[in-house]
Structures are given as structure tokens and as C-alpha cells.
Amino acid sequence: MTYTVLIVDDAEINLILFEALVKRIGGCLPVKHADARQGLGWALNHEFDLLIVDYMMPDLNGVDFIKQLRLCEGKEDIPILMITANDQKQVRYEALEAGATDFLTKPVDKIEFTARVNNMLHLGASRKALANRAQWLADEVRKATLEIVLRERETVVRLSKAAEYRDPETGAHISRMAHYSELIAKALGLPEAESELLLQAAPMHDIGKVGIADHILLKPGRLTPAEFDIMKQHASIGYDI
């Protein structure tokens, strides 16, 4: 496995030093940026495994760099190693709040640098593996329950058809209502899963008509007020079903 390590520091000598130390670890591909804003632009648009960033940089300091990076989706858990001076405790507190993972003080000790980078890369790899495992489990659960879902949908269709046989006028109506419901849900900004659920469930909206007597349900003329009151009960009957 090759780790991509992003190094952002306005001092060229630091970039050369950190690049050399990262390469000595093995299995690492260092990416250097002396300009903080260019480095941030690269970070927002590329995948990488560790960020090493200096605090004291012109135009965009390390804390602000971290804040903007953490706002980007998918960059919330990337390990970040910040380089600070010994007397910058307040900066460290701010960096921690912004999302820094660990710190190194100047002048950087080579052995400490190697150990911390190694630890953070392995930590990030373990976290990513755990996230992938969770996603795999979720996928397996979806596969295992797919057959149950299909059976449920078949039951809904069959019940809807039962209502259709009672009332010949509900055939195309059932299909139209289902698609209208989905389109309205999407227009209202509901999540895709809820819109799909409405599409699958809407055909059941007239199932309660199976509980309405034929002389009322199939009456060719206008219903009397009493008959209409009975007809309106199909909604609550459908709810009970």
C-alpha cells in the first residue's frame, strides 16, 4: 500500500527535509506545496492519507488551512500533523479545536517525526478499513433483506389488485397516483429513499374499498349523503388493513 502525504510549508528547506524523511519511511508518496492556498486547492480535490502543515505561513496560516479542509466532505477524518514553535501553546489549542490530530515542535526531531508519521498513517489506514468494513456489512444486510423487500412489494401489488377488481375504475388510477406521489415527494425535496417508498406504498391508498358494499361502490348514479359517508370510510378501512 502506498500512502500519499501532503506537505504544506512556505519554507523550501522544510519541504526538502520533510520530503526526505517521508521517503525514508517507505511506501509513501510525498506531495509538496510551498503556497498554502495552492496546497489547500490540491487537498480539496485529491485523496491523500496524511497532512503535514506548518502554522506560520503567509496569507493562510495552518489553523485556517485545517478549518477549511475539515469543512470539505470526505476530509473530516484525515490525520493532520501540525508543525509549531515551542512557545505557541495557544496556537495548539486553536489547532486542536480546528481538527489537528498531533503536533511537532521546531526544530523537528527526525526520530520523533518518523514515529509520529508512521503512527498517524497506520491510524488513518485502520480507520479507513473500519469504515470500509462497516459499508461492506451494510451492503450485505441490504442484499440479505432484498428478498424480503421484494416479497413485501409483491404483497402490496396483490392487495392493490384486489381493490382494482372491486372497482374497475381504479386500475390506471393506482399507477398514476403512485407516480404522482413520487414526483410530488421529489419536488418537495424529500430524500430519494422516501420518494421511492411513496412510489411503492401509494398503490395501497384505495385498498379500503374492499370493505365497501357493492351497491355503494359500484353505484352508477350519485351517492346519497348517507352512502357517501359510508364510501368515505374506505380510507380508515385501508389504514386498518
C-alpha positions as CSV (number, residue, x, y, z in Angstrom):
1,M,0.0,0.0,0.0
2,T,1.3,3.5,-0.9
3,Y,0.4,6.4,1.3
4,T,0.1,9.9,-0.1
5,V,1.4,12.5,2.3
6,L,0.7,16.2,1.6
7,I,3.3,18.6,2.9
8,V,2.5,22.3,3.1
9,D,5.2,24.7,4.3
10,D,6.3,28.1,2.9
11,A,10.0,27.3,3.8
12,E,11.7,25.4,1.0
13,I,14.3,23.9,3.4
14,N,11.5,22.4,5.5
15,L,9.8,21.0,2.4
16,I,13.0,19.3,1.3
17,L,13.6,18.0,4.9
18,F,10.1,16.6,5.4
19,E,10.0,15.1,1.9
20,A,13.3,13.3,2.6
21,L,12.1,12.0,5.9
22,V,8.8,10.8,4.5
23,K,10.5,9.0,1.7
24,R,12.8,7.2,4.2
25,I,9.7,5.7,5.9
26,G,8.9,3.7,2.7
27,G,5.7,3.2,0.9
28,C,5.0,6.9,0.9
29,L,4.4,9.4,-1.9
30,P,5.1,13.0,-0.7
31,V,3.3,15.9,-2.4
32,K,4.8,19.3,-1.6
33,H,3.3,22.8,-1.7
34,A,5.1,26.0,-0.7
35,D,2.0,28.1,-1.3
36,A,-0.7,27.4,1.3
37,R,-3.7,28.3,-0.9
38,Q,-2.4,26.2,-3.7
39,G,-1.9,23.3,-1.2
40,L,-5.4,23.7,0.0
41,G,-6.8,23.7,-3.5
42,W,-4.9,20.4,-4.1
43,A,-6.1,18.9,-0.8
44,L,-9.8,19.7,-1.6
45,N,-9.6,17.9,-4.9
46,H,-7.4,14.9,-4.2
47,E,-7.3,11.9,-2.0
48,F,-4.4,11.6,0.5
49,D,-3.6,9.9,3.8
50,L,-1.8,12.5,5.9
51,L,-1.4,16.2,6.0
52,I,1.8,17.8,7.4
53,V,1.2,21.6,7.7
54,D,3.2,24.5,9.2
55,Y,1.4,27.1,11.3
56,M,3.4,30.2,10.3
57,M,2.6,30.8,6.7
58,P,1.7,34.0,4.8
59,D,-1.8,34.6,3.5
60,L,-3.2,31.4,5.1
61,N,-1.9,30.0,8.4
62,G,-2.0,26.4,9.4
63,V,-5.1,26.7,11.7
64,D,-7.2,28.4,8.9
65,F,-5.9,25.8,6.5
66,I,-7.2,23.0,8.7
67,K,-10.5,24.7,9.3
68,Q,-11.2,25.0,5.6
69,L,-10.1,21.4,4.9
70,R,-12.3,20.0,7.6
71,L,-15.3,21.7,6.1
72,C,-14.9,19.6,2.9
73,E,-16.9,16.4,2.7
74,G,-14.7,13.3,3.0
75,K,-11.8,15.2,4.6
76,E,-13.2,15.1,8.2
77,D,-11.0,12.2,9.4
78,I,-7.7,12.7,7.6
79,P,-4.9,12.7,10.1
80,I,-3.2,16.1,10.4
81,L,0.3,16.8,11.8
82,M,0.9,20.5,12.5
83,I,4.4,22.0,12.9
84,T,4.6,24.7,15.6
85,A,7.1,26.5,17.7
86,N,7.7,25.6,21.4
87,D,6.0,28.8,22.7
88,Q,2.8,28.5,20.7
89,K,0.5,26.8,23.2
90,Q,-2.5,28.9,22.3
91,V,-2.0,28.1,18.7
92,R,-2.0,24.4,19.6
93,Y,-5.3,24.8,21.4
94,E,-6.8,26.6,18.4
95,A,-5.4,23.9,16.1
96,L,-7.0,21.1,18.2
97,E,-10.4,22.8,18.0
98,A,-9.9,23.2,14.2
99,G,-9.2,19.5,13.8
100,A,-5.5,18.9,14.1
101,T,-4.5,15.4,15.2
102,D,-1.0,15.8,16.5
103,F,1.9,18.3,16.7
104,L,5.6,18.5,16.2
105,T,7.8,21.4,17.5
106,K,10.6,23.1,15.8
107,P,13.4,22.2,15.4
108,V,11.9,18.9,14.3
109,D,13.5,15.8,15.7
110,K,13.9,13.2,12.9
111,I,13.2,10.1,15.0
112,E,10.1,11.7,16.6
113,F,8.9,12.8,13.1
114,T,9.3,9.3,11.7
115,A,7.5,7.7,14.7
116,R,4.6,10.2,14.6
117,V,4.1,10.0,10.9
118,N,4.2,6.2,11.0
119,N,1.6,6.1,13.8
120,M,-0.7,8.5,12.1
121,L,-0.6,6.7,8.8
122,H,-1.4,3.4,10.4
123,L,-4.2,5.1,12.5
124,G,-5.7,6.5,9.3
125,A,-5.4,3.2,7.5
126,S,-7.2,1.4,10.4
127,R,-9.9,4.0,10.4
128,K,-10.4,3.7,6.7
129,A,-10.5,-0.1,6.9
130,L,-13.1,0.1,9.6
131,A,-15.3,2.4,7.6
132,N,-15.0,0.1,4.6
133,R,-15.9,-2.8,6.8
134,A,-19.0,-1.0,8.0
135,Q,-20.0,-0.2,4.4
136,W,-19.5,-3.8,3.4
137,L,-21.7,-5.0,6.3
138,A,-24.4,-2.5,5.3
139,D,-24.2,-3.8,1.7
140,E,-24.5,-7.4,2.9
141,V,-27.5,-6.6,5.1
142,R,-29.2,-4.9,2.1
143,K,-28.6,-8.0,-0.1
144,A,-29.9,-10.3,2.6
145,T,-33.1,-8.3,3.1
146,L,-33.7,-7.7,-0.6
147,E,-35.8,-10.9,-1.0
148,I,-37.9,-9.9,2.0
149,V,-38.4,-6.4,0.4
150,L,-39.4,-7.9,-2.9
151,R,-42.0,-10.2,-1.1
152,E,-43.4,-7.1,0.7
153,R,-43.7,-5.3,-2.6
154,E,-45.5,-8.2,-4.2
155,T,-47.9,-8.3,-1.3
156,V,-48.6,-4.6,-1.8
157,V,-49.2,-5.1,-5.6
158,R,-51.6,-8.1,-4.9
159,L,-53.6,-6.2,-2.3
160,S,-53.8,-3.2,-4.7
161,K,-55.1,-5.5,-7.5
162,A,-57.7,-6.9,-5.1
163,A,-59.1,-3.3,-4.8
164,E,-58.9,-2.9,-8.5
165,Y,-61.1,-6.0,-9.1
166,R,-63.7,-4.5,-6.8
167,D,-63.6,-1.2,-8.7
168,P,-62.8,-1.3,-12.4
169,E,-62.1,2.4,-12.5
170,T,-59.1,2.2,-10.2
171,G,-56.7,0.3,-12.5
172,A,-54.8,3.1,-14.2
173,H,-55.7,5.4,-11.3
174,I,-53.5,3.2,-8.9
175,S,-50.5,3.6,-11.2
176,R,-51.0,7.3,-11.8
177,M,-51.3,8.0,-8.0
178,A,-48.1,6.1,-7.3
179,H,-46.1,8.1,-9.8
180,Y,-47.8,11.4,-8.8
181,S,-46.9,10.7,-5.2
182,E,-43.2,10.1,-6.1
183,L,-43.0,13.2,-8.3
184,I,-44.5,15.4,-5.6
185,A,-42.2,13.9,-3.0
186,K,-39.2,14.8,-5.1
187,A,-40.5,18.3,-5.8
188,L,-40.8,18.8,-2.1
189,G,-37.1,17.8,-1.7
190,L,-37.7,14.5,0.2
191,P,-34.8,12.1,0.3
192,E,-34.6,9.5,-2.6
193,A,-35.4,6.7,-0.2
194,E,-38.7,8.3,1.0
195,S,-39.7,9.2,-2.6
196,E,-39.2,5.5,-3.6
197,L,-41.1,4.4,-0.5
198,L,-44.1,6.5,-1.6
199,L,-43.9,5.1,-5.1
200,Q,-44.1,1.6,-3.6
201,A,-46.8,2.3,-1.0
202,A,-49.2,4.7,-2.8
203,P,-50.9,1.9,-4.7
204,M,-52.4,0.8,-1.4
205,H,-54.3,4.1,-1.0
206,D,-57.6,2.6,-2.2
207,I,-57.3,-0.9,-0.7
208,G,-60.0,0.0,1.8
209,K,-62.6,-0.1,-1.0
210,V,-62.7,-3.9,-0.5
211,G,-64.7,-3.1,2.7
212,I,-67.4,-1.1,0.9
213,A,-70.6,-2.8,-0.2
214,D,-71.0,-3.3,-3.9
215,H,-74.3,-1.4,-4.1
216,I,-72.5,1.7,-2.9
217,L,-69.0,1.1,-4.5
218,L,-70.5,0.2,-7.9
219,K,-73.5,2.5,-7.9
220,P,-73.7,4.2,-11.3
221,G,-75.5,7.3,-10.1
222,R,-74.8,9.9,-7.5
223,L,-74.4,8.7,-3.9
224,T,-76.8,9.9,-1.2
225,P,-75.2,11.7,1.8
226,A,-75.5,8.5,3.9
227,E,-73.9,6.4,1.1
228,F,-71.1,9.0,0.7
229,D,-70.4,8.8,4.4
230,I,-70.0,5.0,4.1
231,M,-67.8,5.5,1.0
232,K,-65.5,7.8,2.9
233,Q,-64.8,5.0,5.4
234,H,-62.6,3.3,2.8
235,A,-59.7,5.5,4.0
236,S,-59.9,4.3,7.6
237,I,-60.5,0.7,6.4
238,G,-57.4,0.9,4.3
239,Y,-55.5,2.2,7.3
240,D,-56.6,-0.8,9.4
241,I,-55.6,-3.2,6.6
